Amino acid sequence: MAQSFDYDSATRAAADEGHTETTPLERLAEIAARTAEESGKFGNVDAILRIPVTMQVVLGSATIPVANLMKLGRGAVVPLDHRVGEPVDVVVNGRIVARGEVVVVEEDNSRFGVSLTEIVGPLGQGDS
């Protein structure tokens, strides 16, 4: 069964317990570490948390014939299946792990980032 992590509820719960504000991924790492410690399955969680992974933010996709692909040139626009304002998928090692909104990075207006709005459960599907 798919599970969705409600970041807002977890943040409120952490604030009630006196914890400082953390990012969704930091909170996930804390939960994973606590679960591993409680179960005793992992003796060295730090080693696992240092494993590099490939992360992608999927803005959308398109299917076009090869003939049209060959006609694309500099400045061509390829319409994607996502609309402006729709959540983007955050994919780690080929699996959707979260969804979020594209934002402009505050320190540098020429860069974009993703504000996570939902952490997706183990099956890769959220309960939105």
KOLGU-4560 file (N, C-alpha, C; in nm, 3 decimals, padded with zeros to 5 digits):
<recs>
<n_xx: 00.084 n_yy: -00.117 n_zz: 00.000 ca_xx: 00.000 ca_yy: 00.000 ca_zz: 00.000 c_xx: 00.089 c_yy: 00.124 c_zz: 00.000 mol: A seq: 1 type: MET>
<n_xx: 00.059 n_yy: 00.225 n_zz: -00.082 ca_xx: 00.137 ca_yy: 00.347 ca_zz: -00.091 c_xx: 00.114 c_yy: 00.433 c_zz: 00.031 mol: A seq: 2 type: ALA>
<n_xx: 00.223 n_yy: 00.499 n_zz: 00.072 ca_xx: 00.215 ca_yy: 00.590 ca_zz: 00.184 c_xx: 00.266 c_yy: 00.725 c_zz: 00.141 mol: A seq: 3 type: GLN>
<n_xx: 00.212 n_yy: 00.829 n_zz: 00.200 ca_xx: 00.255 ca_yy: 00.964 ca_zz: 00.171 c_xx: 00.297 c_yy: 01.029 c_zz: 00.302 mol: A seq: 4 type: SER>
<n_xx: 00.409 n_yy: 01.097 n_zz: 00.301 ca_xx: 00.459 ca_yy: 01.166 ca_zz: 00.419 c_xx: 00.405 c_yy: 01.308 c_zz: 00.419 mol: A seq: 5 type: PHE>
<n_xx: 00.328 n_yy: 01.343 n_zz: 00.520 ca_xx: 00.272 ca_yy: 01.477 ca_zz: 00.531 c_xx: 00.371 c_yy: 01.566 c_zz: 00.605 mol: A seq: 6 type: ASP>
<n_xx: 00.449 n_yy: 01.642 n_zz: 00.528 ca_xx: 00.555 ca_yy: 01.724 ca_zz: 00.585 c_xx: 00.501 c_yy: 01.828 c_zz: 00.682 mol: A seq: 7 type: TYR>
<n_xx: 00.387 n_yy: 01.892 n_zz: 00.649 ca_xx: 00.332 ca_yy: 01.995 ca_zz: 00.737 c_xx: 00.296 c_yy: 01.937 c_zz: 00.873 mol: A seq: 8 type: ASP>
<n_xx: 00.232 n_yy: 01.821 n_zz: 00.878 ca_xx: 00.195 ca_yy: 01.759 ca_zz: 01.005 c_xx: 00.319 c_yy: 01.720 c_zz: 01.084 mol: A seq: 9 type: SER>
<n_xx: 00.419 n_yy: 01.666 n_zz: 01.016 ca_xx: 00.541 ca_yy: 01.625 ca_zz: 01.084 c_xx: 00.615 c_yy: 01.747 c_zz: 01.139 mol: A seq: 10 type: ALA>
<n_xx: 00.613 n_yy: 01.857 n_zz: 01.064 ca_xx: 00.679 ca_yy: 01.978 ca_zz: 01.111 c_xx: 00.610 c_yy: 02.033 c_zz: 01.234 mol: A seq: 11 type: THR>
<n_xx: 00.475 n_yy: 02.033 n_zz: 01.231 ca_xx: 00.401 ca_yy: 02.080 ca_zz: 01.349 c_xx: 00.428 c_yy: 01.991 c_zz: 01.468 mol: A seq: 12 type: ARG>
<n_xx: 00.432 n_yy: 01.860 n_zz: 01.447 ca_xx: 00.458 ca_yy: 01.765 ca_zz: 01.556 c_xx: 00.598 c_yy: 01.787 c_zz: 01.613 mol: A seq: 13 type: ALA>
<n_xx: 00.695 n_yy: 01.809 n_zz: 01.525 ca_xx: 00.832 ca_yy: 01.833 ca_zz: 01.571 c_xx: 00.840 c_yy: 01.963 c_zz: 01.649 mol: A seq: 14 type: ALA>
<n_xx: 00.769 n_yy: 02.065 n_zz: 01.603 ca_xx: 00.769 ca_yy: 02.194 ca_zz: 01.675 c_xx: 00.706 c_yy: 02.178 c_zz: 01.813 mol: A seq: 15 type: ALA>
<n_xx: 00.599 n_yy: 02.097 n_zz: 01.821 ca_xx: 00.536 ca_yy: 02.072 ca_zz: 01.950 c_xx: 00.631 c_yy: 02.001 c_zz: 02.045 mol: A seq: 16 type: ASP>
<n_xx: 00.720 n_yy: 01.917 n_zz: 01.990 ca_xx: 00.816 ca_yy: 01.845 ca_zz: 02.073 c_xx: 00.941 c_yy: 01.928 c_zz: 02.100 mol: A seq: 17 type: GLU>
<n_xx: 00.949 n_yy: 02.050 n_zz: 02.046 ca_xx: 01.061 ca_yy: 02.137 ca_zz: 02.071 c_xx: 01.176 c_yy: 02.123 c_zz: 01.972 mol: A seq: 18 type: GLY>
<n_xx: 01.154 n_yy: 02.053 n_zz: 01.860 ca_xx: 01.258 ca_yy: 02.038 ca_zz: 01.758 c_xx: 01.264 c_yy: 02.163 c_zz: 01.671 mol: A seq: 19 type: HIS>
<n_xx: 01.382 n_yy: 02.187 n_zz: 01.612 ca_xx: 01.397 ca_yy: 02.299 ca_zz: 01.520 c_xx: 01.345 c_yy: 02.259 c_zz: 01.382 mol: A seq: 20 type: THR>
<n_xx: 01.323 n_yy: 02.357 n_zz: 01.298 ca_xx: 01.273 ca_yy: 02.337 ca_zz: 01.162 c_xx: 01.376 c_yy: 02.258 c_zz: 01.080 mol: A seq: 21 type: GLU>
<n_xx: 01.332 n_yy: 02.153 n_zz: 01.012 ca_xx: 01.419 ca_yy: 02.073 ca_zz: 00.926 c_xx: 01.355 c_yy: 02.059 c_zz: 00.790 mol: A seq: 22 type: THR>
<n_xx: 01.437 n_yy: 02.024 n_zz: 00.691 ca_xx: 01.384 ca_yy: 02.001 ca_zz: 00.557 c_xx: 01.319 c_yy: 01.863 c_zz: 00.553 mol: A seq: 23 type: THR>
<n_xx: 01.234 n_yy: 01.837 n_zz: 00.453 ca_xx: 01.172 ca_yy: 01.705 ca_zz: 00.444 c_xx: 01.275 c_yy: 01.592 c_zz: 00.434 mol: A seq: 24 type: PRO>
<n_xx: 01.383 n_yy: 01.612 n_zz: 00.359 ca_xx: 01.483 ca_yy: 01.507 ca_zz: 00.345 c_xx: 01.560 c_yy: 01.486 c_zz: 00.474 mol: A seq: 25 type: LEU>
<n_xx: 01.587 n_yy: 01.594 n_zz: 00.549 ca_xx: 01.652 ca_yy: 01.579 ca_zz: 00.679 c_xx: 01.562 c_yy: 01.502 c_zz: 00.774 mol: A seq: 26 type: GLU>
<n_xx: 01.434 n_yy: 01.532 n_zz: 00.770 ca_xx: 01.338 ca_yy: 01.462 ca_zz: 00.856 c_xx: 01.331 c_yy: 01.314 c_zz: 00.818 mol: A seq: 27 type: ARG>
<n_xx: 01.331 n_yy: 01.284 n_zz: 00.687 ca_xx: 01.331 ca_yy: 01.146 ca_zz: 00.641 c_xx: 01.456 c_yy: 01.073 c_zz: 00.689 mol: A seq: 28 type: LEU>
<n_xx: 01.572 n_yy: 01.139 n_zz: 00.681 ca_xx: 01.696 ca_yy: 01.078 ca_zz: 00.727 c_xx: 01.690 c_yy: 01.049 c_zz: 00.877 mol: A seq: 29 type: ALA>
<n_xx: 01.631 n_yy: 01.142 n_zz: 00.953 ca_xx: 01.616 ca_yy: 01.121 ca_zz: 01.097 c_xx: 01.526 c_yy: 01.000 c_zz: 01.125 mol: A seq: 30 type: GLU>
<n_xx: 01.416 n_yy: 00.991 n_zz: 01.052 ca_xx: 01.322 ca_yy: 00.879 ca_zz: 01.071 c_xx: 01.391 c_yy: 00.748 c_zz: 01.035 mol: A seq: 31 type: ILE>
<n_xx: 01.464 n_yy: 00.746 n_zz: 00.923 ca_xx: 01.534 ca_yy: 00.623 ca_zz: 00.881 c_xx: 01.638 c_yy: 00.582 c_zz: 00.984 mol: A seq: 32 type: ALA>
<n_xx: 01.713 n_yy: 00.681 n_zz: 01.035 ca_xx: 01.816 ca_yy: 00.651 ca_zz: 01.135 c_xx: 01.753 c_yy: 00.597 c_zz: 01.262 mol: A seq: 33 type: ALA>
<n_xx: 01.646 n_yy: 00.662 n_zz: 01.308 ca_xx: 01.579 ca_yy: 00.619 ca_zz: 01.431 c_xx: 01.522 c_yy: 00.478 c_zz: 01.413 mol: A seq: 34 type: ARG>
<n_xx: 01.459 n_yy: 00.452 n_zz: 01.298 ca_xx: 01.402 ca_yy: 00.320 ca_zz: 01.271 c_xx: 01.511 c_yy: 00.214 c_zz: 01.268 mol: A seq: 35 type: THR>
<n_xx: 01.623 n_yy: 00.245 n_zz: 01.203 ca_xx: 01.733 ca_yy: 00.150 ca_zz: 01.193 c_xx: 01.792 c_yy: 00.122 c_zz: 01.332 mol: A seq: 36 type: ALA>
<n_xx: 01.808 n_yy: 00.225 n_zz: 01.413 ca_xx: 01.861 ca_yy: 00.207 ca_zz: 01.547 c_xx: 01.767 c_yy: 00.123 c_zz: 01.632 mol: A seq: 37 type: GLU>
<n_xx: 01.637 n_yy: 00.150 n_zz: 01.622 ca_xx: 01.540 ca_yy: 00.077 ca_zz: 01.702 c_xx: 01.533 c_yy: -00.069 c_zz: 01.661 mol: A seq: 38 type: GLU>
<n_xx: 01.544 n_yy: -00.096 n_zz: 01.532 ca_xx: 01.533 ca_yy: -00.234 ca_zz: 01.487 c_xx: 01.665 c_yy: -00.308 c_zz: 01.501 mol: A seq: 39 type: SER>
<n_xx: 01.777 n_yy: -00.235 n_zz: 01.512 ca_xx: 01.907 ca_yy: -00.298 ca_zz: 01.527 c_xx: 01.959 c_yy: -00.362 c_zz: 01.399 mol: A seq: 40 type: GLY>
<n_xx: 01.894 n_yy: -00.336 n_zz: 01.286 ca_xx: 01.935 ca_yy: -00.400 ca_zz: 01.161 c_xx: 02.061 c_yy: -00.338 c_zz: 01.102 mol: A seq: 41 type: LYS>
<n_xx: 02.083 n_yy: -00.210 n_zz: 01.126 ca_xx: 02.199 ca_yy: -00.143 ca_zz: 01.069 c_xx: 02.288 c_yy: -00.093 c_zz: 01.181 mol: A seq: 42 type: PHE>
<n_xx: 02.410 n_yy: -00.140 n_zz: 01.180 ca_xx: 02.504 ca_yy: -00.096 ca_zz: 01.282 c_xx: 02.562 c_yy: 00.041 c_zz: 01.249 mol: A seq: 43 type: GLY>
<n_xx: 02.575 n_yy: 00.073 n_zz: 01.121 ca_xx: 02.638 ca_yy: 00.198 ca_zz: 01.082 c_xx: 02.551 c_yy: 00.269 c_zz: 00.978 mol: A seq: 44 type: ASN>
<n_xx: 02.452 n_yy: 00.343 n_zz: 01.024 ca_xx: 02.360 ca_yy: 00.414 ca_zz: 00.934 c_xx: 02.433 c_yy: 00.522 c_zz: 00.855 mol: A seq: 45 type: VAL>
<n_xx: 02.538 n_yy: 00.582 n_zz: 00.915 ca_xx: 02.612 ca_yy: 00.689 ca_zz: 00.847 c_xx: 02.670 c_yy: 00.641 c_zz: 00.714 mol: A seq: 46 type: ASP>
<n_xx: 02.715 n_yy: 00.518 n_zz: 00.709 ca_xx: 02.771 ca_yy: 00.464 ca_zz: 00.585 c_xx: 02.663 c_yy: 00.458 c_zz: 00.477 mol: A seq: 47 type: ALA>
<n_xx: 02.542 n_yy: 00.422 n_zz: 00.515 ca_xx: 02.432 ca_yy: 00.414 ca_zz: 00.419 c_xx: 02.392 c_yy: 00.554 c_zz: 00.372 mol: A seq: 48 type: ILE>
<n_xx: 02.389 n_yy: 00.649 n_zz: 00.463 ca_xx: 02.347 ca_yy: 00.785 ca_zz: 00.427 c_xx: 02.448 c_yy: 00.856 c_zz: 00.337 mol: A seq: 49 type: LEU>
<n_xx: 02.572 n_yy: 00.804 n_zz: 00.327 ca_xx: 02.674 ca_yy: 00.866 ca_zz: 00.241 c_xx: 02.676 c_yy: 00.806 c_zz: 00.100 mol: A seq: 50 type: ARG>
<n_xx: 02.591 n_yy: 00.709 n_zz: 00.071 ca_xx: 02.590 ca_yy: 00.647 ca_zz: -00.062 c_xx: 02.536 c_yy: 00.748 c_zz: -00.164 mol: A seq: 51 type: ILE>
<n_xx: 02.612 n_yy: 00.776 n_zz: -00.271 ca_xx: 02.564 ca_yy: 00.872 ca_zz: -00.371 c_xx: 02.450 c_yy: 00.813 c_zz: -00.454 mol: A seq: 52 type: PRO>
<n_xx: 02.355 n_yy: 00.898 n_zz: -00.488 ca_xx: 02.243 ca_yy: 00.858 ca_zz: -00.572 c_xx: 02.225 c_yy: 00.962 c_zz: -00.682 mol: A seq: 53 type: VAL>
<n_xx: 02.159 n_yy: 00.923 n_zz: -00.790 ca_xx: 02.130 ca_yy: 01.015 ca_zz: -00.899 c_xx: 01.990 c_yy: 01.071 c_zz: -00.877 mol: A seq: 54 type: THR>
<n_xx: 01.980 n_yy: 01.203 n_zz: -00.873 ca_xx: 01.852 ca_yy: 01.269 ca_zz: -00.850 c_xx: 01.815 c_yy: 01.351 c_zz: -00.972 mol: A seq: 55 type: MET>
<n_xx: 01.689 n_yy: 01.341 n_zz: -01.014 ca_xx: 01.639 ca_yy: 01.417 ca_zz: -01.128 c_xx: 01.508 c_yy: 01.483 c_zz: -01.088 mol: A seq: 56 type: GLN>
<n_xx: 01.482 n_yy: 01.598 n_zz: -01.146 ca_xx: 01.353 ca_yy: 01.663 ca_zz: -01.131 c_xx: 01.288 c_yy: 01.662 c_zz: -01.269 mol: A seq: 57 type: VAL>
<n_xx: 01.176 n_yy: 01.593 n_zz: -01.280 ca_xx: 01.111 ca_yy: 01.575 ca_zz: -01.409 c_xx: 01.008 c_yy: 01.686 c_zz: -01.429 mol: A seq: 58 type: VAL>
<n_xx: 01.036 n_yy: 01.774 n_zz: -01.523 ca_xx: 00.945 ca_yy: 01.885 ca_zz: -01.553 c_xx: 00.830 c_yy: 01.841 c_zz: -01.641 mol: A seq: 59 type: LEU>
<n_xx: 00.849 n_yy: 01.732 n_zz: -01.711 ca_xx: 00.745 ca_yy: 01.682 ca_zz: -01.801 c_xx: 00.808 c_yy: 01.593 c_zz: -01.905 mol: A seq: 60 type: GLY>
<n_xx: 00.725 n_yy: 01.541 n_zz: -01.995 ca_xx: 00.776 ca_yy: 01.457 ca_zz: -02.102 c_xx: 00.695 c_yy: 01.482 c_zz: -02.228 mol: A seq: 61 type: SER>
<n_xx: 00.748 n_yy: 01.435 n_zz: -02.339 ca_xx: 00.680 ca_yy: 01.450 ca_zz: -02.467 c_xx: 00.715 c_yy: 01.331 c_zz: -02.555 mol: A seq: 62 type: ALA>
<n_xx: 00.621 n_yy: 01.293 n_zz: -02.639 ca_xx: 00.645 ca_yy: 01.187 ca_zz: -02.736 c_xx: 00.629 c_yy: 01.249 c_zz: -02.874 mol: A seq: 63 type: THR>
<n_xx: 00.737 n_yy: 01.240 n_zz: -02.953 ca_xx: 00.732 ca_yy: 01.296 ca_zz: -03.088 c_xx: 00.800 c_yy: 01.197 c_zz: -03.183 mol: A seq: 64 type: ILE>
<n_xx: 00.757 n_yy: 01.197 n_zz: -03.309 ca_xx: 00.821 ca_yy: 01.110 ca_zz: -03.408 c_xx: 00.965 c_yy: 01.151 c_zz: -03.434 mol: A seq: 65 type: PRO>
<n_xx: 01.048 n_yy: 01.056 n_zz: -03.472 ca_xx: 01.188 ca_yy: 01.083 ca_zz: -03.499 c_xx: 01.203 c_yy: 01.190 c_zz: -03.607 mol: A seq: 66 type: VAL>
<n_xx: 01.115 n_yy: 01.190 n_zz: -03.707 ca_xx: 01.124 ca_yy: 01.289 ca_zz: -03.814 c_xx: 01.111 c_yy: 01.431 c_zz: -03.758 mol: A seq: 67 type: ALA>
<n_xx: 01.019 n_yy: 01.451 n_zz: -03.663 ca_xx: 01.003 ca_yy: 01.583 ca_zz: -03.601 c_xx: 01.123 c_yy: 01.616 c_zz: -03.512 mol: A seq: 68 type: ASN>
<n_xx: 01.177 n_yy: 01.514 n_zz: -03.444 ca_xx: 01.295 ca_yy: 01.534 ca_zz: -03.360 c_xx: 01.413 c_yy: 01.584 c_zz: -03.444 mol: A seq: 69 type: LEU>
<n_xx: 01.429 n_yy: 01.527 n_zz: -03.563 ca_xx: 01.539 ca_yy: 01.565 ca_zz: -03.652 c_xx: 01.524 c_yy: 01.708 c_zz: -03.703 mol: A seq: 70 type: MET>
<n_xx: 01.402 n_yy: 01.762 n_zz: -03.703 ca_xx: 01.377 ca_yy: 01.898 ca_zz: -03.751 c_xx: 01.401 c_yy: 02.004 c_zz: -03.644 mol: A seq: 71 type: LYS>
<n_xx: 01.419 n_yy: 01.961 n_zz: -03.518 ca_xx: 01.439 ca_yy: 02.057 ca_zz: -03.410 c_xx: 01.571 c_yy: 02.129 c_zz: -03.426 mol: A seq: 72 type: LEU>
<n_xx: 01.571 n_yy: 02.256 n_zz: -03.398 ca_xx: 01.692 ca_yy: 02.336 ca_zz: -03.404 c_xx: 01.701 c_yy: 02.426 c_zz: -03.284 mol: A seq: 73 type: GLY>
<n_xx: 01.802 n_yy: 02.507 n_zz: -03.282 ca_xx: 01.823 ca_yy: 02.601 ca_zz: -03.172 c_xx: 01.700 c_yy: 02.690 c_zz: -03.157 mol: A seq: 74 type: ARG>
<n_xx: 01.649 n_yy: 02.701 n_zz: -03.035 ca_xx: 01.533 ca_yy: 02.785 ca_zz: -03.007 c_xx: 01.399 c_yy: 02.715 c_zz: -03.024 mol: A seq: 75 type: GLY>
<n_xx: 01.401 n_yy: 02.590 n_zz: -03.067 ca_xx: 01.276 ca_yy: 02.515 ca_zz: -03.084 c_xx: 01.213 c_yy: 02.490 c_zz: -02.947 mol: A seq: 76 type: ALA>
<n_xx: 01.082 n_yy: 02.488 n_zz: -02.944 ca_xx: 01.007 ca_yy: 02.464 ca_zz: -02.821 c_xx: 00.935 c_yy: 02.331 c_zz: -02.833 mol: A seq: 77 type: VAL>
<n_xx: 00.958 n_yy: 02.245 n_zz: -02.734 ca_xx: 00.891 ca_yy: 02.115 ca_zz: -02.731 c_xx: 00.789 c_yy: 02.120 c_zz: -02.618 mol: A seq: 78 type: VAL>
<n_xx: 00.659 n_yy: 02.115 n_zz: -02.649 ca_xx: 00.558 ca_yy: 02.119 ca_zz: -02.543 c_xx: 00.563 c_yy: 01.991 c_zz: -02.459 mol: A seq: 79 type: PRO>
<n_xx: 00.558 n_yy: 02.007 n_zz: -02.327 ca_xx: 00.560 ca_yy: 01.894 ca_zz: -02.235 c_xx: 00.420 c_yy: 01.865 c_zz: -02.183 mol: A seq: 80 type: LEU>
<n_xx: 00.404 n_yy: 01.749 n_zz: -02.120 ca_xx: 00.272 ca_yy: 01.710 ca_zz: -02.072 c_xx: 00.234 c_yy: 01.775 c_zz: -01.938 mol: A seq: 81 type: ASP>
<n_xx: 00.328 n_yy: 01.840 n_zz: -01.869 ca_xx: 00.296 ca_yy: 01.911 ca_zz: -01.745 c_xx: 00.261 c_yy: 02.056 c_zz: -01.776 mol: A seq: 82 type: HIS>
<n_xx: 00.173 n_yy: 02.111 n_zz: -01.698 ca_xx: 00.136 ca_yy: 02.252 ca_zz: -01.713 c_xx: 00.205 c_yy: 02.334 c_zz: -01.606 mol: A seq: 83 type: ARG>
<n_xx: 00.213 n_yy: 02.465 n_zz: -01.629 ca_xx: 00.271 ca_yy: 02.556 ca_zz: -01.530 c_xx: 00.191 c_yy: 02.545 c_zz: -01.401 mol: A seq: 84 type: VAL>
<n_xx: 00.261 n_yy: 02.532 n_zz: -01.290 ca_xx: 00.195 ca_yy: 02.524 ca_zz: -01.160 c_xx: 00.169 c_yy: 02.382 c_zz: -01.113 mol: A seq: 85 type: GLY>
<n_xx: 00.178 n_yy: 02.283 n_zz: -01.203 ca_xx: 00.159 ca_yy: 02.144 ca_zz: -01.161 c_xx: 00.285 c_yy: 02.098 c_zz: -01.087 mol: A seq: 86 type: GLU>
<n_xx: 00.269 n_yy: 02.006 n_zz: -00.993 ca_xx: 00.387 ca_yy: 01.956 ca_zz: -00.922 c_xx: 00.481 c_yy: 01.882 c_zz: -01.016 mol: A seq: 87 type: PRO>
<n_xx: 00.610 n_yy: 01.889 n_zz: -00.986 ca_xx: 00.711 ca_yy: 01.816 ca_zz: -01.062 c_xx: 00.750 c_yy: 01.693 c_zz: -00.980 mol: A seq: 88 type: VAL>
<n_xx: 00.794 n_yy: 01.587 n_zz: -01.047 ca_xx: 00.836 ca_yy: 01.466 ca_zz: -00.980 c_xx: 00.985 c_yy: 01.474 c_zz: -00.949 mol: A seq: 89 type: ASP>
<n_xx: 01.023 n_yy: 01.431 n_zz: -00.828 ca_xx: 01.162 ca_yy: 01.419 ca_zz: -00.789 c_xx: 01.194 c_yy: 01.270 c_zz: -00.794 mol: A seq: 90 type: VAL>
<n_xx: 01.288 n_yy: 01.234 n_zz: -00.881 ca_xx: 01.320 ca_yy: 01.094 ca_zz: -00.907 c_xx: 01.461 c_yy: 01.066 c_zz: -00.857 mol: A seq: 91 type: VAL>
<n_xx: 01.475 n_yy: 00.961 n_zz: -00.775 ca_xx: 01.606 ca_yy: 00.919 ca_zz: -00.727 c_xx: 01.629 c_yy: 00.775 c_zz: -00.773 mol: A seq: 92 type: VAL>
<n_xx: 01.738 n_yy: 00.756 n_zz: -00.847 ca_xx: 01.772 ca_yy: 00.624 ca_zz: -00.902 c_xx: 01.654 c_yy: 00.559 c_zz: -00.973 mol: A seq: 93 type: ASN>
<n_xx: 01.579 n_yy: 00.639 n_zz: -01.050 ca_xx: 01.470 ca_yy: 00.586 ca_zz: -01.131 c_xx: 01.336 c_yy: 00.572 c_zz: -01.061 mol: A seq: 94 type: GLY>
<n_xx: 01.327 n_yy: 00.608 n_zz: -00.933 ca_xx: 01.201 ca_yy: 00.598 ca_zz: -00.859 c_xx: 01.154 c_yy: 00.735 c_zz: -00.814 mol: A seq: 95 type: ARG>
<n_xx: 01.024 n_yy: 00.759 n_zz: -00.826 ca_xx: 00.969 ca_yy: 00.884 ca_zz: -00.776 c_xx: 00.968 c_yy: 00.878 c_zz: -00.624 mol: A seq: 96 type: ILE>
<n_xx: 01.037 n_yy: 00.973 n_zz: -00.560 ca_xx: 01.044 ca_yy: 00.975 ca_zz: -00.414 c_xx: 00.972 c_yy: 01.095 c_zz: -00.354 mol: A seq: 97 type: VAL>
<n_xx: 00.946 n_yy: 01.196 n_zz: -00.437 ca_xx: 00.881 ca_yy: 01.317 ca_zz: -00.385 c_xx: 00.821 c_yy: 01.395 c_zz: -00.499 mol: A seq: 98 type: ALA>
<n_xx: 00.739 n_yy: 01.493 n_zz: -00.463 ca_xx: 00.684 ca_yy: 01.589 ca_zz: -00.559 c_xx: 00.706 c_yy: 01.727 c_zz: -00.501 mol: A seq: 99 type: ARG>
<n_xx: 00.713 n_yy: 01.826 n_zz: -00.589 ca_xx: 00.737 ca_yy: 01.960 ca_zz: -00.541 c_xx: 00.704 c_yy: 02.065 c_zz: -00.644 mol: A seq: 100 type: GLY>
<n_xx: 00.737 n_yy: 02.189 n_zz: -00.606 ca_xx: 00.713 ca_yy: 02.304 ca_zz: -00.694 c_xx: 00.847 c_yy: 02.365 c_zz: -00.732 mol: A seq: 101 type: GLU>
<n_xx: 00.857 n_yy: 02.408 n_zz: -00.857 ca_xx: 00.978 ca_yy: 02.476 ca_zz: -00.903 c_xx: 00.980 c_yy: 02.616 c_zz: -00.843 mol: A seq: 102 type: VAL>
<n_xx: 01.094 n_yy: 02.654 n_zz: -00.786 ca_xx: 01.111 ca_yy: 02.786 ca_zz: -00.725 c_xx: 01.241 c_yy: 02.848 c_zz: -00.775 mol: A seq: 103 type: VAL>
<n_xx: 01.252 n_yy: 02.979 n_zz: -00.763 ca_xx: 01.376 ca_yy: 03.049 ca_zz: -00.795 c_xx: 01.459 c_yy: 03.053 c_zz: -00.667 mol: A seq: 104 type: VAL>
<n_xx: 01.587 n_yy: 03.017 n_zz: -00.678 ca_xx: 01.676 ca_yy: 03.017 ca_zz: -00.562 c_xx: 01.698 c_yy: 03.162 c_zz: -00.520 mol: A seq: 105 type: VAL>
<n_xx: 01.677 n_yy: 03.189 n_zz: -00.390 ca_xx: 01.681 ca_yy: 03.327 ca_zz: -00.339 c_xx: 01.814 c_yy: 03.396 c_zz: -00.361 mol: A seq: 106 type: GLU>
<n_xx: 01.925 n_yy: 03.324 n_zz: -00.339 ca_xx: 02.057 ca_yy: 03.388 ca_zz: -00.348 c_xx: 02.098 c_yy: 03.422 c_zz: -00.491 mol: A seq: 107 type: GLU>
<n_xx: 02.045 n_yy: 03.348 n_zz: -00.586 ca_xx: 02.087 ca_yy: 03.362 ca_zz: -00.725 c_xx: 01.966 c_yy: 03.346 c_zz: -00.816 mol: A seq: 108 type: ASP>
<n_xx: 01.910 n_yy: 03.457 n_zz: -00.864 ca_xx: 01.788 ca_yy: 03.453 ca_zz: -00.944 c_xx: 01.802 c_yy: 03.381 c_zz: -01.077 mol: A seq: 109 type: ASN>
<n_xx: 01.924 n_yy: 03.340 n_zz: -01.113 ca_xx: 01.942 ca_yy: 03.269 ca_zz: -01.240 c_xx: 01.936 c_yy: 03.117 c_zz: -01.221 mol: A seq: 110 type: SER>
<n_xx: 01.911 n_yy: 03.072 n_zz: -01.098 ca_xx: 01.905 ca_yy: 02.929 ca_zz: -01.070 c_xx: 01.768 c_yy: 02.890 c_zz: -01.017 mol: A seq: 111 type: ARG>
<n_xx: 01.729 n_yy: 02.767 n_zz: -01.046 ca_xx: 01.601 ca_yy: 02.714 ca_zz: -00.999 c_xx: 01.626 c_yy: 02.604 c_zz: -00.897 mol: A seq: 112 type: PHE>
<n_xx: 01.526 n_yy: 02.579 n_zz: -00.816 ca_xx: 01.529 ca_yy: 02.470 ca_zz: -00.720 c_xx: 01.391 c_yy: 02.408 c_zz: -00.712 mol: A seq: 113 type: GLY>
<n_xx: 01.375 n_yy: 02.312 n_zz: -00.623 ca_xx: 01.246 ca_yy: 02.247 ca_zz: -00.603 c_xx: 01.211 c_yy: 02.254 c_zz: -00.455 mol: A seq: 114 type: VAL>
<n_xx: 01.093 n_yy: 02.305 n_zz: -00.426 ca_xx: 01.041 ca_yy: 02.305 ca_zz: -00.290 c_xx: 00.955 c_yy: 02.180 c_zz: -00.276 mol: A seq: 115 type: SER>
<n_xx: 00.997 n_yy: 02.086 n_zz: -00.190 ca_xx: 00.925 ca_yy: 01.960 ca_zz: -00.176 c_xx: 00.793 c_yy: 01.982 c_zz: -00.105 mol: A seq: 116 type: LEU>
<n_xx: 00.688 n_yy: 01.927 n_zz: -00.162 ca_xx: 00.555 ca_yy: 01.938 ca_zz: -00.103 c_xx: 00.501 c_yy: 01.804 c_zz: -00.057 mol: A seq: 117 type: THR>
<n_xx: 00.560 n_yy: 01.694 n_zz: -00.108 ca_xx: 00.510 ca_yy: 01.561 ca_zz: -00.073 c_xx: 00.624 c_yy: 01.461 c_zz: -00.086 mol: A seq: 118 type: GLU>
<n_xx: 00.640 n_yy: 01.377 n_zz: 00.017 ca_xx: 00.732 ca_yy: 01.265 ca_zz: 00.011 c_xx: 00.647 c_yy: 01.143 c_zz: -00.024 mol: A seq: 119 type: ILE>
<n_xx: 00.687 n_yy: 01.071 n_zz: -00.129 ca_xx: 00.608 ca_yy: 00.959 ca_zz: -00.179 c_xx: 00.649 c_yy: 00.831 c_zz: -00.107 mol: A seq: 120 type: VAL>
<n_xx: 00.552 n_yy: 00.743 n_zz: -00.083 ca_xx: 00.576 ca_yy: 00.617 ca_zz: -00.014 c_xx: 00.659 c_yy: 00.520 c_zz: -00.094 mol: A seq: 121 type: GLY>
<n_xx: 00.684 n_yy: 00.401 n_zz: -00.039 ca_xx: 00.774 ca_yy: 00.305 ca_zz: -00.100 c_xx: 00.732 c_yy: 00.251 c_zz: -00.236 mol: A seq: 122 type: PRO>
<n_xx: 00.605 n_yy: 00.256 n_zz: -00.271 ca_xx: 00.563 ca_yy: 00.205 ca_zz: -00.401 c_xx: 00.573 c_yy: 00.306 c_zz: -00.511 mol: A seq: 123 type: LEU>
<n_xx: 00.616 n_yy: 00.431 n_zz: -00.479 ca_xx: 00.632 ca_yy: 00.532 ca_zz: -00.581 c_xx: 00.505 c_yy: 00.605 c_zz: -00.615 mol: A seq: 124 type: GLY>
<n_xx: 00.402 n_yy: 00.591 n_zz: -00.530 ca_xx: 00.276 ca_yy: 00.660 ca_zz: -00.555 c_xx: 00.230 c_yy: 00.725 c_zz: -00.427 mol: A seq: 125 type: GLN>
<n_xx: 00.189 n_yy: 00.851 n_zz: -00.436 ca_xx: 00.140 ca_yy: 00.922 ca_zz: -00.317 c_xx: -00.008 c_yy: 00.905 c_zz: -00.301 mol: A seq: 126 type: GLY>
<n_xx: -00.059 n_yy: 00.943 n_zz: -00.183 ca_xx: -00.202 ca_yy: 00.934 ca_zz: -00.155 c_xx: -00.273 c_yy: 01.066 c_zz: -00.182 mol: A seq: 127 type: ASP>
<n_xx: -00.203 n_yy: 01.160 n_zz: -00.243 ca_xx: -00.252 ca_yy: 01.296 ca_zz: -00.267 c_xx: -00.393 c_yy: 01.309 c_zz: -00.224 mol: A seq: 128 type: SER>
</recs>
